[in-house]
Amino acid sequence: MASEVENILVTDEHCSISSERKSHHSDKVKQNLVTRLNRIEGQVRGIKGLIEKDTYCDDVITQISATQAAINSVAKILLEGHLRECVVDRIQEGDMEVLDEVLVTIQKLMKK
């Protein structure tokens, strides 16, 4: 018998990515995230260039690892903000379904 979280995972995979809900990040947080994502974008272009130049595989893998760490850092910042703001607000409004949503989100992050 599948758990409720597993059922949500299956259902969630078939849902649209867009949502009517919006996040409310401060301008400082948004700028931090955009700066990090711009850097990641540059790292990905750099990896592409390394492959085009036939760079030694181990060196490319090292750069991929650094890029993954940078992406994880962005995810951690977003998750922390989500927990501190969105989740707390929804729990205070009596919406306990948000806990299932958070569990699904964490499972998505951990399976990567």
Sequence and secondary structure as in RCSB ss.txt:
>XXXX:A:sequence
MASEVENILVTDEHCSISSERKSHHSDKVKQNLVTRLNRIEGQVRGIKGLIEKDTYCDDVITQISATQAAINSVA
KILLEGHLRECVVDRIQEGDMEVLDEVLVTIQKLMKK
>XXXX:A:secstr
   HHHHHHHHHHTS S  S      HHHHHHHHHHHHHHHHHHHHHHHHHHTT  HHHHHHHHHHHHHHHHHHH
HHHHHHIIIIIIHHHHHTT THHHHHHHHHHHHHHT 
